[in-house]
Amino acid sequence: MIGFEYPWCIAGALILVPLVFVVTRRTRHVFVLFLPLGAPGGVPFKPPFTCDLILRFLFALELFGAVLLLLAAGGPERRINKTVWLDRGADILFILDISPSMAGLDMGGASGGGQDERNGTGRGSRGGRNSTSRFDAARNLVREFAERRPSDAIGLAALGNDAALLVPPTVDRRVLEDRLERLRLGELGDGTALGMGLAVAARHLRDSPSPHRVAILITDGENNAGPVNPETAAALLEEAGISLWVIGVGSGGEIPIDYVDPLTRMRRTGVFDSRFDEASLRALSLAGGGTYISAPSADGLAAAFTRISGEELTVSRSGLLVRRYPLQVPLIACGLALFALTGFIRRFLLGALV
């Protein structure tokens, strides 16, 4: 946004420029004495060309230069408004399962999900009629969750046969978006190391100065890799005062699958037997003093994110920071250059004629 520190200078320019133009037009012949050149009664002398058009052009350049200088006097500046948060929000770390089973295409149907251990665990529809993978549905909702909570620091960890912190909790949404976009199924191997994923969360959240810390595990399977027991890692989260949410995505049985292996670059399609162990995930959440949510469909997963966002509220004060970048220098330079150009033309090129 462009603004002026002294807007009254702009008002003066709008008044002065038309006034100078009108006065100049009305008085340019008042002090002019016309002397005819040539023999009496003969053909009057005529110059080889008229300077009137050139002089008008020079006057217009000078007038434009004056306008630029007046604009510079008004203190033009580019203003960038930025919202700053005066209080630290929550540190929220998503732990996303990226094992190949998360390519299961059973997240397209609605089945009224979002049920937890207190009100049942209904499973959704399965089979070829669904087209959204568990991984894509979860990744899109993580993006939307982060956009709705600008004051919170959002981080990302992933687990497969191993686990790793991909993005530490940050308010820079571009960094999070970029890593989510580059994330690939099978990037960390074929296993499901739930204990390692929770241990990574405990390690990076326990020393956070944030007044509120949250770990959200999104997975579709049981622990089958890694040296860390999942319930032991979950207990570490509870000891550190970190809120734990466990979201179980997908359904059991034969599920269509479609993904590209990041190592071989080969596309893998077919049907796999989804061994979804909901009881172990519920027990895992209880070991960490957290909550388990069943998400058998895309709608159920969206409901799970909505519930977490509603229960993990943070109150933050915000302010508006205005950054100002002055723009006087180029205007002054252009204005002076125009005056120098017209002065040079009048003095050295038209000096013998005007």
C-alpha positions in Angstrom: 0.0 0.0 0.0 1.3 3.5 -0.9 0.8 6.4 1.5 2.1 9.9 2.3 3.5 11.2 5.5 2.5 14.8 4.6 -0.6 14.5 2.5 -1.2 18.3 2.6 1.7 18.6 0.2 -0.2 16.5 -2.3 -3.2 18.8 -1.9 -0.9 21.8 -2.5 0.4 20.1 -5.7 -3.1 19.5 -7.0 -3.9 23.2 -6.5 -0.5 24.7 -7.6 0.0 22.9 -10.8 -3.3 23.9 -12.5 -2.9 27.4 -11.2 0.6 27.8 -12.7 -0.7 26.4 -16.0 -3.6 28.8 -16.2 -1.6 31.8 -15.2 1.2 31.0 -17.7 -1.4 30.6 -20.5 -3.0 34.0 -19.7 0.1 36.0 -19.3 2.6 34.6 -21.7 2.0 37.4 -24.3 1.7 40.4 -21.8 5.3 41.4 -21.9 6.1 40.4 -25.5 7.0 43.0 -28.1 6.5 41.9 -31.7 9.0 43.3 -34.2 8.5 42.4 -37.9 11.7 41.4 -39.7 12.2 42.0 -43.4 12.0 44.9 -45.9 9.0 47.2 -45.7 6.3 46.1 -47.9 8.2 42.9 -48.7 7.7 39.3 -47.6 8.0 39.0 -43.8 10.8 36.9 -42.4 9.9 33.4 -41.3 12.1 31.1 -39.2 12.9 27.7 -40.8 10.8 26.1 -38.1 8.6 27.1 -35.2 9.8 26.7 -31.6 6.3 27.0 -30.1 5.7 23.2 -29.9 9.2 22.6 -28.5 8.7 25.3 -25.8 5.4 23.8 -24.8 7.0 20.4 -24.5 9.8 21.8 -22.4 7.3 23.6 -20.2 5.3 20.4 -19.7 8.5 18.6 -18.7 9.3 21.3 -16.1 5.8 21.2 -14.8 6.0 17.4 -14.4 9.3 17.8 -12.6 7.7 20.2 -10.2 4.9 17.7 -9.6 7.5 15.0 -8.8 9.3 17.3 -6.3 6.0 18.2 -4.6 5.1 14.5 -4.4 8.5 13.9 -2.8 7.9 16.6 -0.3 4.7 14.8 0.7 6.8 11.9 2.1 5.7 9.0 -0.1 6.2 5.6 1.4 5.3 2.0 0.8 3.5 0.5 3.8 3.3 -3.2 4.7 0.9 -4.2 7.4 1.7 -7.4 9.3 -0.1 -9.1 12.2 2.1 -9.9 15.1 1.1 -12.1 18.1 1.8 -10.6 21.5 1.4 -13.9 23.3 3.0 -17.3 22.5 0.4 -19.8 21.2 0.5 -23.6 21.5 3.2 -25.8 20.2 1.4 -28.5 18.2 3.3 -31.4 16.6 1.6 -33.7 14.1 3.0 -37.2 13.9 1.9 -38.6 10.5 2.1 -42.2 9.6 3.6 -42.5 6.1 3.9 -46.2 5.8 2.6 -47.6 2.5 -0.7 -48.7 4.1 -1.7 -45.0 4.3 -2.2 -45.2 0.6 -5.4 -47.2 1.2 -8.3 -45.7 -0.8 -11.0 -45.9 1.8 -11.4 -42.2 2.9 -13.9 -41.0 0.3 -17.2 -42.1 1.8 -19.1 -40.5 4.7 -19.9 -42.6 7.7 -20.4 -40.2 10.6 -17.0 -40.7 12.0 -15.2 -38.9 14.8 -16.4 -41.3 17.5 -14.0 -42.0 20.5 -13.7 -44.5 23.2 -16.6 -42.9 25.1 -19.3 -43.3 22.5 -18.3 -46.2 20.2 -16.0 -46.9 17.3 -18.0 -47.3 14.2 -16.1 -48.2 11.0 -16.8 -46.8 7.6 -17.4 -48.2 4.2 -14.5 -49.7 2.2 -13.7 -50.8 -1.3 -13.3 -49.4 -4.8 -16.0 -46.9 -4.6 -13.8 -44.6 -2.5 -11.0 -42.7 -4.2 -9.2 -40.6 -1.5 -6.2 -42.1 0.2 -5.7 -41.9 4.0 -2.5 -40.0 3.5 -3.9 -37.3 1.2 -6.9 -36.8 3.4 -4.7 -36.4 6.5 -2.2 -34.1 4.8 -4.9 -31.8 3.4 -6.5 -31.4 6.9 -3.1 -30.7 8.5 -2.8 -27.8 6.1 -6.2 -26.5 6.9 -5.7 -26.9 10.6 -2.5 -24.8 10.4 -4.2 -22.0 8.4 -6.9 -21.7 11.0 -4.5 -21.3 13.9 -1.9 -18.6 12.8 -0.7 -17.9 16.4 0.2 -21.5 17.1 3.6 -23.1 16.2 2.8 -26.1 14.1 5.4 -28.9 13.5 5.5 -32.1 11.6 7.1 -35.5 12.4 6.7 -38.6 10.3 7.0 -42.3 11.0 7.5 -45.5 9.0 10.1 -48.1 9.8 11.8 -45.2 11.6 10.7 -41.8 12.7 12.0 -38.3 12.2 11.2 -34.6 13.0 10.6 -33.0 9.6 9.6 -29.5 10.7 10.0 -28.2 14.3 7.0 -26.2 15.6 7.0 -23.0 13.7 4.6 -20.2 12.7 6.1 -20.1 9.2 3.3 -21.8 7.2 5.3 -21.8 4.0 7.9 -24.1 5.5 5.3 -26.5 6.8 3.4 -26.4 3.4 6.5 -27.0 1.5 7.5 -30.1 3.5 4.0 -31.5 3.4 4.0 -31.1 -0.3 7.3 -33.0 -0.6 6.3 -35.8 1.8 6.0 -39.2 0.2 4.6 -42.5 1.4 7.3 -45.0 2.2 9.9 -42.3 2.7 10.9 -43.8 6.0 10.4 -47.5 5.1 7.6 -50.0 5.2 7.1 -50.4 8.9 5.0 -48.6 11.5 7.1 -47.4 14.4 4.5 -45.7 16.6 6.8 -45.8 19.6 9.5 -44.0 17.7 7.1 -41.3 16.5 5.8 -40.6 20.0 9.4 -40.6 21.4 10.4 -38.0 18.8 7.4 -35.8 19.8 8.3 -36.1 23.5 11.9 -35.2 22.8 11.1 -32.1 20.9 8.1 -30.8 22.9 9.2 -31.4 26.5 11.6 -28.5 26.6 9.3 -26.1 24.7 8.6 -22.8 26.6 5.1 -22.7 25.2 2.4 -22.8 27.9 0.5 -25.4 25.9 1.9 -28.4 24.0 0.0 -30.9 21.9 1.0 -34.1 20.1 -1.4 -35.5 17.4 -0.7 -39.0 16.1 -2.4 -39.9 12.8 -2.0 -43.6 11.9 -3.9 -46.5 10.4 -2.0 -49.4 11.9 -0.4 -51.2 14.9 3.2 -50.8 16.0 5.5 -53.3 14.2 8.9 -51.6 14.1 11.3 -49.6 16.2 12.9 -50.3 19.6 10.6 -48.0 21.6 7.4 -49.4 23.1 4.5 -47.1 22.1 2.9 -47.0 25.5 6.2 -46.2 27.2 6.6 -43.2 24.8 3.1 -42.1 25.4 3.7 -42.1 29.1 6.6 -39.8 28.5 4.3 -37.3 26.9 1.9 -37.4 29.9 4.8 -36.9 32.3 5.9 -33.9 30.4 2.4 -32.4 30.5 1.9 -32.8 26.7 -1.6 -33.4 25.5 -1.9 -36.5 23.3 -4.5 -37.2 20.6 -4.5 -40.4 18.6 -6.5 -40.5 15.4 -7.1 -43.9 13.8 -7.8 -43.5 10.1 -9.3 -46.0 7.7 -11.0 -49.3 8.1 -10.1 -53.0 8.3 -10.4 -55.7 5.6 -9.4 -55.7 2.0 -8.7 -52.2 0.8 -7.5 -50.9 -2.6 -4.1 -49.3 -2.6 -2.3 -47.0 -5.1 1.0 -45.2 -4.6 4.5 -44.7 -6.1 7.4 -46.3 -4.2 9.9 -43.5 -3.5 12.9 -45.9 -3.8 12.1 -47.8 -6.9 9.9 -45.1 -8.6 7.4 -47.9 -9.4 3.7 -47.5 -9.1 2.1 -50.1 -6.8 -1.6 -50.9 -7.1 -3.8 -53.7 -5.9 -5.6 -54.7 -2.7 -4.1 -55.2 0.7 -5.5 -56.7 4.0 -5.8 -53.7 6.3 -5.1 -55.0 9.9 -6.5 -52.0 11.7 -6.1 -52.6 15.4 -8.3 -50.0 17.0 -8.0 -51.6 20.5 -4.2 -51.0 20.6 -4.6 -47.4 19.5 -7.2 -46.8 22.2 -4.9 -48.3 24.8 -2.0 -46.2 23.5 -4.0 -43.0 24.0 -5.0 -44.0 27.5 -1.3 -44.7 28.4 -0.5 -41.2 27.5 -3.5 -39.7 29.3 -4.9 -38.6 25.9 -7.9 -39.2 23.7 -8.5 -41.6 20.8 -10.7 -40.6 17.9 -11.9 -43.0 15.2 -11.9 -41.6 11.7 -13.2 -44.2 9.2 -13.9 -41.7 6.4 -12.9 -38.3 5.1 -15.9 -36.8 7.0 -14.9 -38.6 10.2 -11.3 -37.3 9.8 -12.5 -33.8 9.3 -14.7 -34.1 12.4 -11.7 -35.3 14.4 -9.6 -32.2 13.4 -12.6 -29.9 14.2 -12.9 -31.5 17.7 -9.2 -31.2 18.4 -9.2 -27.5 17.3 -12.2 -26.8 19.5 -10.8 -28.5 22.7 -7.2 -27.3 22.3 -8.0 -23.6 22.4 -5.4 -20.9 22.9 -6.1 -17.2 23.6 -3.6 -14.9 22.0 -3.4 -11.1 21.7 -2.4 -9.6 18.4 -1.2 -6.3 17.1 -0.6 -4.6 13.8 3.0 -3.9 12.8 3.4 -1.3 10.0 6.7 -1.3 8.1 7.4 1.9 6.1 9.8 2.1 3.1 10.4 5.7 1.9 10.1 6.5 -1.8 11.3 10.1 -1.9 14.7 9.5 -3.5 13.6 8.2 -7.0 11.0 11.1 -7.2 13.6 13.7 -6.3 16.1 12.2 -8.8 13.5 12.2 -11.6 12.3 15.7 -10.9 15.8 17.2 -10.8 16.8 15.2 -14.0 13.8 16.8 -15.8 14.8 20.3 -14.8 18.4 19.6 -15.8 17.3 18.2 -19.2 15.1 21.2 -20.0 17.8 23.7 -18.8 20.3 22.0 -21.1 18.0 22.1 -24.1 17.1 25.8 -23.5 20.7 26.9 -22.9 22.7 25.0 -25.4 20.3 23.8 -28.1 17.8 26.7 -28.4 20.0 29.4 -27.0 20.2 31.2 -30.3 16.5 31.0 -30.9 14.8 31.7 -27.6 
